[in-house]
Amino acid sequence: MRPHLGTIALAVMWMLVLAAATVAVAHMLKPAIDGIVVGSDPQALWGIGLGILLAFAVKAVSNFFSVVLVAKAGLAAVSDARNRLYRHLSEMDLGFFLAHSASALAARFTVDLHLLRLAVSNGLTSLGRDLMTLIGLVAYTFWVDWQMALLAYIALPLAIWPVARLGRRIRRIAGRTQRDLGSLNAQLTQTLRGIRMVKIYGAEEMERARVHRLIAAVQTQSFKAEWTRALVTPIMEGVVGLAAGAALYYGGARVLAGEVTPGDLTAFLGAVMLAYQPAKRLANLHTILQEGLAAADRMYHLLDLKPAVAEAPGAPPLRPGPGTVRFDDVTFAYDGGPGPELGDDASGPAAAPPALRGVDLTLEAGTVVALVGPSGAGKSTLMNLIPRLHDPQRGRVLIDGQDVRAVSFASLWARIGLVSQDVVVFDDTVRANIAYGRPEASAEEVERAARRAAAHDFIAALPDGYDTRLGEQGVRLSGGQRQRLCIARAFLKDAPILLLDEPTAALDTESERLVQSALAALMAGRTCLIIAHRLSTIAGADVIHVMAEGAVVESGDHAGLLAKDGLYARLHAANRLGA
Ligand code: ADP
């Protein structure tokens, strides 16, 4: 909130005006009533009527400005927090994202920051406007008649205990509601994304039942919160009734005895009634603040997480070289990966066996190196170490003799291209998708890259050519088309080191042929590490490394490895190369 103190100060000023105007309203009841009852001066009633009108006008204007200014500061603070959170998340390492679901992270931005804003806005408004108004009104009643005031407020402590108890209950329920909403969110994301599986396996009914159960749980919890909250008002009303009744009884006697005027009593009762709303809001403030604090807690927990992979301070850029990559006795385990609890979905294995054990491997510049081996052997993990999506616990990864941990991220990533099986198409034009990460690329460069990726023809046939929108709201591409788009992206980036993660695994034979030739063109002259699936790709590699259980167990070319009659030969015979 600190950067918005100016706005808040202005809001507080309006709140002071509001509090003063509210007290003025109560005070004006005195001359009004006395004027009527004593019947002294009917002309004076005009002035009093106008005065009350004016006080209400001031109240209205100051209320408007204080609410608007608080909202302005609150929204700005929430946007700051969202930006800060996003910046922080984008700096986290891959291990963090593997351990936390995207929907839970998104909820931090939406649900939690909304709760935080409510807490900030209501907190400021209540503490400023309501507290000042309340203090003003209570002070006024004491000023009118302190004995009557004491009597009126004697019942007040009666309300504090039950209201505080209800507040605690609401907070507990709110925590459970949050958790249930999180489960619902995760469940929705999962089934809607996997709708094909759901349908084909005939699991709609089962999933429907599961979602209905979660929706019912959210409803039950929310209803509990609502009725608990609804209890606060009657309790407060009861106390105000007691206060007004006691004051009226005692005050009425004093009026009859001629000790105070009827106007005093009316002004007093007016002040007590006017105090009701702010007092009620202050009573509710507690729960809103609690919800906001819980949300802030979750947000700061995220902000406090340190990325497991961080840029060395003042790291120099990677010096360009031919693109030799060396793994030097690299050991990596995922233990350190999953972060501490984050809401509902942080469940990581406690202590995993190392995914890589002392891997020594050199990728000569400009060669194609294939990784094969059974699933879980550590191929993806090894590949992810080059762009520092993880850092090894032991050993080093060197590019042209430089430890990747010692150089700047930007220079490291500028040297690496990626073509993976799951192509990410962003909600943007074809052109922007190809020029991803290089928005300054010219139209000619983009088109040249697309031609080399055998993508130009299908792009030209799209409704708006290179300006066609892709993604959620736009045109859908076929698997092969998406793959060629991604290859064009890599062509444009023109990085000397290329990571290929089973790029053709999900394609049929026809699109594979097109993609394959585009890939071959892309790979020429670069250092390529490819997790390969198809024999055609594997056999075309300069070197094949066979991995098993986190280690490289065999190396060589296709013919040599077959002749060895080891794991490679067995996988080949079983038709399970790279599976
Ligand atoms: P491959 O690519 O050869 O199939 P991976 O590199 O994906 O193998 O996995 C290597 C090992 O690391 C496997 O035992 C796998 O279970 C484990 N592993 C992979 N990803 C994670 C993760 N996010 N958290 C914990 N363990 C993981």
Boltz pocket constraint, residues with backbone or C-beta under 6 A from the ligand:
constraints:
  - pocket:
      binder: B
      contacts: [[A, 98], [A, 334], [A, 337], [A, 349], [A, 352], [A, 353], [A, 354], [A, 355], [A, 373], [A, 374], [A, 375], [A, 376], [A, 377], [A, 378], [A, 379], [A, 380], [A, 381], [A, 382]]
      max_distance: 6.0
